[in-house]
Structures are given as structure tokens and as C-alpha cells.
Amino acid sequence: MRGKAWTGVLGGLMLLVGAANAQEWVDVHFHWTMDDAGSTQELVEKSLAIMQSENIRTLVVSSQPRPGQAGADFLEVQKQLAQHGKRFAVLAGGNSLNPLMHQIHEGKAPAEAVEKFRALAQRSAASGVKGFGEIALHHLSLNDQHAYEAIPADDALVRVLVDVVAEQDLVLDVHFDPVLAKMARPASLTSPNNPAEFEPNFEAFERMLAHNRKARIVWAHAGGVDMLGNYTPQLVQSLLERHPNLFFSLRPMGREPGVMLQAGGGPMKRRLNPEWVNVVEKYPDRFVLGSDSFLVADAAQRVGAARIFSANSHRQRQAIREVLSALRSDVARKVGYENAERLYKLN
């Protein structure tokens, strides 16, 4: 009887694993890194293989928030991806609007560049993309090849993007490392690209959210790496209560205390943080999934830290599947794909 009972338990576990693997999902935060749009087909083929093996219904692809010089034209990528129907969608601006925004803010571009910025945002919005992303409002540097980026969240240039998003019924995907009070750089944040001290930036972020309530804002990387210790489930819940136009994409795994899923130990040993689970299940219509995966074209030269990040991307996608298998089935369905398809208009 023991043998039969154990066989039954194993069978049940295999069914649970199969059910978790069978859960379809949409990844709204998947970066393609290339020098120009000529690598699109290569990245399509690599992405389709990942989607097939990991039950991903749709990839929302974008550039990382590039600093400095603009990179590959994702408006051209958008045209090329049209033949694939619902399998792919595009966010524009991470490689074009983001660097221009920071150049203007830092005084490295002439005053007339503001109108160029506005025109580029409007042209991008009209191209068929689902929104703008990834846009860096405050982006910590995680290694010496990784840039530090900062702009006040309520800056006039950010408000331009918010207004265009509202006018065109799109989505704005932002990277924002919150600073609630002035603080010294943590010892664990070793990149020399970061400042020695961080100034408060959170009130400006709330002003941005209130600027135009018709603009849907998705705050990326919830539940994951939080080097400053402020991106907590308590903060997320308080914002969800105050700002109906704010949504979060989950990238649930990290090594810091308080993340949604602790890295290391393997899937059978990891445990979800119940505080994160509680806020997701309390607001099941306000969360989507964004693995922050990087996929780099073979011939790409200007890649920065992208190759480093690409080597670990599969772990974040595995963590997402673990989260889906642990949530209530109705919540997993909403967070897995229904919210993304509604929010990004993928149908």
C-alpha cells in the first residue's frame, strides 16, 4: 500500500507540475538588443522557440532604456512584426525617446529638441505600437557596464509622454527605483556609476501619476531586485489604493530581503513571500508579468550589460511560472494573460 500511495503522490505532483507548465502567459517586458532592425528575423526565431517551450502567448518586445546614443529603430521592428499577428507586440521609445529625454534634461541637447521629442512621441504613438517603454525615470546601475539614469518623474518631458499615452490610449512602461527619503548609497550597490547619495523622488512620481488619469502607467519589476529596499508590497498596496491608473508588472525573483521569490535553492525549495501574494490577490486586475528578459542579436556590438543579463533571463521566466502555479487559478489567469491582453490591447 505504501508503494501505491507513494506512486499516487508522485502522480499528483506530476499533474501539478504539468498544470503549472500548461499555464499560458503573456510577457510584457522582453528586451531585444540589436544594432539595427536587420536582426529582427533572427530574434523572432529565437523568441518563438522560447515561447513554444515556455507557453508564452505573446511577447511585448522593447529596447532597454538606452542612455546616450539612440539604437535600433523599433518603429521599423513594429512593421516587420505585423506578419506574426498576435504573437508579438511592440513598445517604442526605450531606444529613442529615452536617450533624447535624458539628453535634453541634462542640457546636452538644444532647446528646440523638446519639439523634436514631442513629434517623435506622437509619430511613435501613431505607428501601431502598444505604448512607450522601457522609460527610465530612476534607474540604478548594477555593474560598471550599466548606466545610471535619473530624471524627475514629473519633469515636463515625462508629462509629454504621459499626455501622448492618454491621447492615444496606450501604455507607459517605466523603470523607477523609489527613494522615500535622502539616503546614502548601500554598500551592496557597488557600481561606481551610482551617486554617493540619493535624493527623494517619490512625491514627483505620485505627481506624475496624478497628472493625467487617462494615462495607463505600468511600473516594471515589482517583486524583484530592490537594491534600495523601498519597493515593497506595502508601498505597492498604498499606491494601488490611491492611483487607479497605475499597474505593476511582476519580475518576482531576487536575492534581497522582501522580494516575492528568493533566488537560489531550486524550485522545490523556494517559497513565495505571502505579503506579495496577498497584494496581488487583493488587486488581481492590476498586475501583469514582465520577465525583463534580454535577447541579444549575434552580430550586435553596442550591447553594454545586455549579454550579462541575457544569461540569467531564463531564471526569471522560471520564477514567473512558479508564481503562476502558486496563485489561485482565477488570479493566475488574470495575471497570466487576461490583464495584459486588456491593458495592452493585444486582441
Secondary structure, 3 states (H helix, E strand, C coil): CHHHHHHHHHHHHHHHHHHHHHCCEEEEEEEEECCCHHHHHHHHHHHHHHHHHHCEEEEEEECCCCCCCCCCCHHHHHHHHHHHHHHEEEEEECCCHHHHHHHHHCCCCCCCHHHHHHHHHHHHHCCCCCEEEEEEEEECCCCCCCCCEECCCCCHHHHHHHHHHHHHCCEEEEEECCCCCCEECCCCCCCCCCCCEECCCHHHHHHHHHHCCCCEEEEEEECCCCCCCCCCHHHHHHHHHHCCCEEEEECCEECCCCCCEECCCCCCCCCECHHHHHHHHHCCCCEEECCCEEEECCCCCCCCCHHHHHCCHHHHHHHHHHHHHHCCHHHHHHHHHHHHHHHCCCC
